[in-house]
Amino acid sequence: MEQNKQVLDRLLEHIKPVLTFEEACIYCGMSSSSMYKHTSANRIPYYKPEGKLIYFKREELDEWMLRNRQSTQEERVEIANSYTAKNKRK
């Protein structure tokens, strides 16, 4: 765990735009097994420039991790109120 923290600290210090497989696992907070499942199913964007080593763009990992945003309760109430106001029966 301490080793992961040190690697993450180094990553954040330099804010590398491209991460190795191991760095991406730490950055995303997932096991290498989970990351391999995502890459083999093509559910996460990655690069294999030489056909063997896997690399990731940090920005794409951020986008991938932040997909499927869930609305807050307040946002849902606002949407419902807006819908109700627009669709009032006359």
C-alpha positions in Angstrom: 0.0 0.0 0.0 2.8 2.4 0.9 4.5 1.6 -2.4 1.3 2.5 -4.3 1.1 5.8 -2.5 4.7 6.6 -3.4 4.0 5.8 -7.1 0.9 7.9 -7.0 2.7 10.8 -5.4 5.3 10.6 -8.2 2.6 10.6 -10.8 0.9 13.6 -9.4 4.1 15.5 -9.0 4.8 15.3 -12.7 1.3 14.8 -14.0 2.4 12.5 -16.7 0.2 12.6 -19.8 0.9 9.0 -20.6 0.8 6.2 -18.0 2.1 2.6 -18.1 -0.2 -0.2 -17.2 0.9 -0.3 -13.6 0.6 3.4 -13.2 -2.8 3.4 -14.7 -4.0 0.7 -12.3 -2.8 2.8 -9.4 -4.2 6.0 -10.9 -7.6 4.4 -11.4 -7.5 2.6 -8.1 -8.1 -0.9 -9.6 -6.3 -4.2 -9.6 -4.3 -5.3 -12.6 -6.8 -8.1 -13.1 -9.7 -5.6 -13.4 -7.7 -3.4 -15.7 -6.8 -6.4 -18.0 -10.5 -7.3 -18.1 -11.4 -3.8 -19.3 -8.6 -3.7 -21.9 -9.3 -7.2 -23.3 -13.0 -6.3 -23.6 -12.1 -2.9 -25.2 -14.1 -1.0 -22.5 -11.3 1.4 -21.7 -9.1 3.3 -24.2 -5.5 2.2 -24.4 -2.5 2.1 -26.7 -0.1 -0.7 -27.7 2.5 1.0 -29.9 4.8 -2.0 -30.2 2.1 -4.6 -29.8 3.0 -5.7 -26.3 3.2 -2.9 -23.7 0.0 -1.1 -22.8 -0.2 2.7 -22.3 -3.0 5.0 -21.3 -3.6 8.7 -21.8 -4.3 10.2 -18.4 -7.0 12.5 -19.8 -8.8 9.5 -21.4 -8.7 7.7 -18.1 -10.2 10.7 -16.3 -13.1 10.8 -18.9 -13.6 7.0 -18.6 -13.7 7.1 -14.8 -16.2 10.1 -14.9 -18.6 8.6 -17.3 -22.2 7.8 -16.3 -22.7 10.7 -14.0 -25.5 10.4 -11.5 -27.7 13.4 -10.9 -28.1 14.7 -7.4 -31.5 14.7 -5.7 -31.8 18.4 -6.2 -31.1 18.1 -9.9 -33.8 15.4 -10.2 -36.3 17.6 -8.4 -35.5 20.5 -10.7 -35.9 18.4 -13.8 -39.2 17.1 -12.6 -40.4 20.6 -11.7 -39.3 21.9 -15.2 -41.1 19.0 -16.9 -44.3 19.5 -14.9 -44.3 23.3 -15.7 -43.8 22.7 -19.4 -46.5 20.0 -19.6 -49.3 21.4 -17.6 -52.7 20.5 -18.9 -55.0 23.3 -19.8 
